[in-house]
Amino acid sequence: MSKINDIKNMKRQQKVITPSQVLTATIGEENNVGSKQERKEERKVERKRVSFDLRTDLHKELKMQALLQDKNIYILIEEALEKHLKDN
């Protein structure tokens, strides 16, 4: 579990920004706020909640990959399933 915490801490340290960066980013992003919201709404996909058992070693690896790639676990699972179904 400490490896996961180490990765989380590294990710947190990467997101540290200075006040001047915040001010610059806010000014630059004011025009993009609406477009980001619109893109989010366009990408909404209907989902179904599922439950299944997974080996603990796979779950740990999945959590680490999600942290490293800065994605949600369900996104990684969806991508893997789509790739598997496409290949078969």
C-alpha positions in Angstrom: 0.0 0.0 0.0 2.9 2.3 0.5 3.8 2.2 -3.2 0.3 3.6 -4.0 0.8 6.3 -1.4 4.2 7.2 -2.9 2.6 7.5 -6.3 -0.3 9.7 -4.9 2.3 11.9 -3.2 4.3 12.3 -6.4 1.1 13.2 -8.2 0.2 15.8 -5.6 3.6 17.3 -5.8 3.3 17.7 -9.5 0.1 19.7 -9.2 1.7 22.4 -6.9 1.4 25.8 -8.7 2.4 29.3 -7.8 -0.1 32.1 -7.3 1.1 33.8 -10.5 0.4 30.6 -12.5 -3.1 30.5 -11.0 -3.8 34.1 -12.1 -2.5 33.5 -15.6 -4.4 30.2 -15.9 -7.6 31.8 -14.8 -7.4 34.7 -17.2 -6.5 32.3 -20.1 -9.2 29.8 -19.2 -12.2 32.1 -18.8 -13.1 31.7 -22.4 -12.7 27.9 -22.3 -15.0 27.3 -19.3 -18.1 27.1 -21.5 -16.5 25.0 -24.1 -15.1 22.5 -21.5 -18.6 22.2 -20.0 -20.1 21.6 -23.5 -17.5 19.0 -24.3 -18.3 17.2 -21.0 -22.0 17.1 -21.8 -21.3 15.8 -25.3 -19.1 13.0 -23.9 -21.7 11.8 -21.4 -22.3 8.2 -21.9 -25.0 6.1 -20.3 -23.4 3.6 -17.9 -24.6 0.5 -16.1 -23.2 -0.3 -12.6 -21.7 -3.8 -12.4 -20.1 -5.8 -9.7 -17.5 -8.5 -10.1 -14.7 -10.1 -8.2 -11.1 -9.3 -9.1 -7.8 -10.7 -7.9 -6.2 -8.4 -5.4 -3.0 -8.2 -7.3 -4.9 -7.1 -10.5 -6.8 -4.5 -8.4 -3.6 -3.1 -7.0 -2.0 -2.8 -10.4 -5.2 -1.2 -11.8 -5.2 1.4 -9.0 -1.5 2.2 -9.6 -2.1 2.5 -13.4 -5.1 4.8 -12.7 -2.9 7.0 -10.6 0.0 7.1 -13.1 -2.3 7.8 -16.0 -4.5 10.2 -14.0 -7.6 8.4 -15.1 -10.5 6.7 -13.2 -10.4 3.0 -12.8 -13.6 2.5 -14.7 -12.1 4.3 -17.7 -9.2 1.9 -17.7 -11.5 -1.1 -17.5 -13.7 0.3 -20.3 -10.7 0.9 -22.5 -9.4 -2.6 -21.9 -12.8 -4.2 -22.6 -13.2 -2.1 -25.8 -9.8 -3.2 -27.0 -10.4 -6.8 -26.2 -13.8 -6.9 -27.9 -12.5 -5.1 -30.9 -9.6 -7.6 -31.3 -11.9 -10.6 -31.0 
